Each structure stands twice: as C-alpha cells, then as structure tokens.
Amino acid sequence: HCRPDDHMLDLGCGLGLHCAIATSRHWVAFAVGIDKNAPISRETQNCHYTKADLEQPLAWIADDVYHIVLALDIIEHLHNRTHFLLECHRVLVTGGRLLITAPNGASYWRKRLGGQRQDADHKVEYACADAFTAILEGVGFTVKSVEPITLDTPLAGWIDLTAVFSLALYERLARWRVTQASRRPEDSTGWRIVACAR
C-alpha cells in the first residue's frame, strides 16, 4: 500500500516501529508518528515523532498532506472515534489510504466469555466488519479491502507461550490461526481494513 514518494502518518505509533521501518526500507519518503508516548529520541531525517493526545483535534496538521494514515490497534481505545476518523480523512489527500484495524467483539469466543472485551481499555468492539465499514463510508472513505486478522481462541496465550520453546512451532500455530480466521472471519480477533479518502 506504500509508494516510495508517499508521506505517511502513523496515529498511535507507540514505539514508532512502523515509521522507522517504512522510512529505512524506503517504502515511504517521510513518516510522522503521533502518540502520547511517542519516542522523540528516535527521530531521523525522514522520520519524526510528536507527542499528542489522539482524543484532541490534530488542528496543527494541514489538510490534504498525507498519502497514508496508519491507525493500527488505536480506534478501540478512543472515546470519540467518529471525530478521529474525520481527522484521518481531513489530513489525507484525495485517494489517500487509511490502513486501520478494528476489533471484533462478537466472535464465538467473545460470546462464550459473555461479551468480555479483548482488552480492559477497549471503549468499543464491533459486532461485525460491516458495522465498522459503514462508519468509514459515512465519514468519506471508500472501503477497498477487509481482511480478518487471526482466530480469536482461548488457546492464544498458550500459542504465544510456544515461542519460548520453539519459534518454528509458534510460526506454524500462528499461520494456523490466520488460516482459520480466513475460513471463519466472524471468529477473527478483528479486521484489517484499507479505505481510500473520497
């Protein structure tokens, strides 16, 4: 989804790895990461970080600046999600791509847990991908693709623990989870969505 001359904005960048990797591998020309704990000390010529609260407007960013906005594992932590998506749309050039993930709150395993959220900090989890894509369409995006992430299973912790003993086994089990999610997308932990700004 990246082009070498693209400018990328990573909202909720955490440690800034996506920005650092994208610029160091020349997938994008320039990247900016924003997070309340952004790693200011990791800045390079093509990679900048800003500490900011994503619940607040990004008024200091001009309109139509970025070709790509990443919003991975962030939307579920925000109270004002519609405002956040409108800000993503505002800073993207027409045709710019939003790469976003959204959690599934209605998998078989979530239902078995009585609707318990995947993370105590999640403000929302969506009942189906269609519910979230409708929100994206409503704020000015055209959804290009929706993919399940990985199978939501009570074995997830055990599967992660196998990495301590055997990376090969962990990789096989992780691939199995992805394959199962593609067969049963309704039981995925969530979705990867690519949407373009209209």
Beta strands, then each sheet from edge to edge (+ up, - down):
strand 1: 7-11
strand 2: 30-35
strand 3: 47-51
strand 4: 66-71
strand 5: 92-103
strand 6: 141-148
strand 7: 190-197
sheet 1: 3+ 2+ 1+ 4+ 5+ 7- 6+
end
